[in-house]
Amino acid sequence: MSGVGPAGPPGPGTVFFLSDYGLRDEFAGVVHAVLRRLAPDAAVIDLTHEIAPFDVRAGAAALARALPHLGPGVVLAVVDPGVGGPRRAVALETAAATGPRFWVGPDNGLLLGAAEAGGPVARAVDLARRAPPDAADPAGGDGTPGPVTFDGRDLFAPTAAALCNGASLASLGPAVDPSGLVRVPAPTCDAGTLPDGRSLLRAEVTWVDRFGNAQLAVPPVAVPPGVDRVAVDLDPAGAAPPPGPDAWGGPEAVRRVRAFGELAPGEAGLLVDANGALALVVAEGSAAARFGMVAGSLVRLVW
């Protein structure tokens, strides 16, 4: 990379950090250390480091859920099964009015959906494995190639730090056409009618949280408000959990409710969750365990 280029606008002061690194190893902490060294005035907020390993789609969904609550700053997201391979490393700038302006990570679908939800992608650059100004040389300064397995530390964190320090996007790599950025496929959500006239909605489980609540790729209006009971069944075409002794025998009728408190302990229900999507839940229990669902399962809702 040739020089810093023209000075950019004052850098955003917050890095929002998401990864599949977990907390058992030092990976997330090392990225924090790099950010602290290169942009000591930047605040770093950990969104999560418990994305399932290599699950780009889950990471993209987590970013989309978090976006409405993020202020100005840089999103640093690393779920990167293709690290060191042909996938591009990118930094994006959006026309966001209030939320994050910059997005840094692999171009594998992780960034684009959430970035576009905050505003159109105005510019994108290919980081091309060239660390931005003031980055540490992981090769030890002797000019030999460094490792290519930890771009979170060696490429993405220095890029985020440079943006926090006011570097312009153009100084960080050659421009790429935003229309060519990778996006994850949209989750399944199909509506239809059964031969007996009942309504059918076939929807993908987009997320199972730590409580076992199963979020569906269904806007609340897809099930009319007057429907107070819905039959739930699994579609065998979707992802299935590992077999176990408590495999669900479904289908089951569940009540449409507004809050967990309207359900008796152990009762299943369908409600609008905190992110505005329909979710299958069990009061004081796990809907995922009850219904045998994982992210990617297909659910049939009939009423």
N, C-alpha and C positions, 0 to 999 in steps of 0.2 A: 504494500500500500504506500502511496506517495504522499507523505505529509499529512497534516491535520486538515488543511483546507481552511475556508473561511470560518470564523467563529459562529457557532450556532446560538440560538436563543438561550436565556438562562435555563440551566438544567433543572429537570423535575427533581424533587427532593425525596421521593419514596420509590423503593423497589418492591414490587409484589412478586414473591418467589413461590413457585409451584414446581414440584418434581415427583418422580417415583423413587427417589433415593432412599426413602425410609429414614429411620433415626438410629438404627443399630450400628451402622458404619459412620465414618467421619465425613462422608461426601457432602451432605448439606452444610455441615459446619465449616468445611474448607471453603465452599462457595461464599459463605458469610464472611470468612476471613479475607478472601480476595476483595470482596466488595468494601469491607471496612478499610483495607489498606489503600485501595485506589480511589474510593469516594467516601472519605471518613465522615462527611456531613450528611450523607444519605441515610434515611431510615429504611430498614428492611423489615417487611411484614411477611411472615410465612403463611401462605394460604393453606398449603398442605404439602407434606412429603410422603403421604401414604397412598398415592395413586398406585393401583396394582402395577407391578413391573411390566413395562413395555406396552401398557394399555393406553395408546394415544387417544382413542375415542373417549375414554373415561376422563383423561386429563383435559381434553377440549370441553367436555360437558361441565367439568368443575370450574373451568375459567368462565364459561358462559353463566353459570349460576352466581359466581362471585362478582361478575362485572358491575351490576347495578350498585354495588356497595363500595366500589373502589373510587378513590379520588385521583387527582392528577399524579402521574408518575410513569414508571417503566415496569411493564410486566416481563419478568424473567421466568420462562417456563421450559422445563426440560423433562420430556418423556421421549426417549430417543433411541429406539431399538436399532436404528440404522447408523449410529454414530461411527464416523470414520469411513462410511460408504459414500455412494453417489448422491445421497440426499443433500440439499442445500442447507446451509446455516444462514439465517436471515435476520434482519431487523426491519421492522415496519413502523411507519408513522401514519397515524390516522388523524382525521379532522375532528377529533373528539372535542366536545364543548366543555365537559367537566371531568370526565374520567381519564384513564390512562391514555397518554399520547403515543408512547412507544411500546413496541412488543419485540422481544428478542427470544429466539429459540430455533429449533429445527423446522424446516419447511416440510412437514409431514402431515399437516392437517391440524396440528395441535393449536396453532395460533389464530387461524384465519377467521373462523366463525365468530369467536368472541370479539376479536378486533373489529370486525365489520359491524357487530351489534353496537359498538361504541361510536362508530362513525366510519365513513368511507376510508379505505386505505389510500392515502394520498401519494405515498412513496414507499418503495421497498428497495433494500440493497442486499446483495449477496456478500456475506462476510468472508466466504472463500478461504476459511481457516487462517486468516491473517489477523492477528490480534490488533486491536486498536491502540492508539497512542497511550503510553505509560503502562501497557500491560507487561506482566512479568514474562520472561522468556523461559518456558518450561523445558527447553532443551539445554539450559544452563549457560547460554550466552556464547556457545562455541560455533553457532551457525548450523549445527546438525539438526535434522528433523526431530521435533519433539513427539511425545505420545499423541495418539489420535483417539484415545478411548475416554477422555474426560473433558469434552467440550464445555460442559457446565463450568468447570474451573478455568480452562485455558482460553476459551473464546467467548462464551456467552456472558459470564460474569464481568470480564473486562469491558465488553461492549456496553453492558448496562451501566457500568461505572462511568465510562466515557460520556454516555448520554446524560447521566446525572451531573457530570462536570461541565456540561454545556456544549459538547461536541455536536457538530451538525451530522445528520444522517449521511449526507453525501461524502463525508470524510471517512466513513467506515467501510466502504466497499462500492463496487460498481452497481449501478441501478439495474433493477429487474422489473419486468412488467407485472404489476400486481394481479393482472388477470390470469397469469400463469401460476400463481401460488396454489399449493395443494390444499384441498378441503376434505374433511371426512364426509362420508355419505350421510344423508339425512336418515334418521331412524324411521322405522316402519310405522305407519298409521293409516289403516284402510278402513273405510266404512262400507257397509252393505246391508242387505236385508235377507233373512232366512226365508225358506219356502213357506213357513207358517206365518210370515208377516212380521216377526220380531226383528228388532234392529240388532245389528252385529257390528262391533268395532274390534278390529284386530290391531293391537298396539304393542310396540316393543318396550321392554323394561330398559330404561336408560340409565338407571342408577339404583343401587341398593346401599343405603347408608348404614352406619354402624349399629343402628337400632333394628335393622332388618326391614325398614320401610322401603317399598318398591315403587319408585317414581316411573310413571308411564309417559310415553311420547304422545300425550293426549291433552289438548287444551280443555279447560273445564266445560266450555260450551258444547263440546262434542257429545257429552251426555246431558240431555236436557235437564234443567233444574227440577222439573216435576217428577223425574224418575227417582224413586226412593229405595229401590232394591235392584241389584244387578247380579246376574249369574257370571261367575268367573271360571274360566277354564284355560288350560295351557294348550297352545298350538305346538304340535310336535316339530314344526319346521324351525322353531327358535332354538337358541342355545339352551342346553340342559345342564343342570348341576350334576356333580358326581353322584352316582347311585349310593343310596344309604338306606338304613333300616326304617327311616321315617318318611319315605317317599310319599308324596301326596297322591291321593286317589281321585281328587276333584271330580266334577265341578262343584262349586259352592256358591250359594246366594249370599251376598253381603249388602249391608245397608249403606246408603249414601248419607254421610254425616258432615258436619262442619268442623268438628274438633274431636280430638282423642277422648275428651271427657264425656262425650255422648255415648261411648261404647263401654260395655261391661268388660272387666278384665278377661282377656283371652278371646274377645269377640273381634271378628274381622270387619273392616269397613273400607269404604272408598271416600276419600276426601281431597280437597285442594290443599296441597302442601305449601310450605313457606316460600317456594319458588314459583307458585302459580300454576303448577301442573297437577293433574290427577295422580293420586298415589294409592296403592293398596297398603293397608296398615293392619296391625293387630294391636289392640290395647294391651300395653305391658307385655308385649311379645314381639315375635319376628314374623312379618308377612313372608319374607323370603323363605324362612324355614317351613312355615305353614303351607305355602303353596308350591314349594320346590322351585323357586325362581332365582335366577342370577341375571346380571346385566346382559342383555342380548336375548333373553327369553321373549317369546311372543305370547301375549295374553289375549284371550277372546272374552270380550264383555258383551253380554246379551241381555236385552230387556224388552 
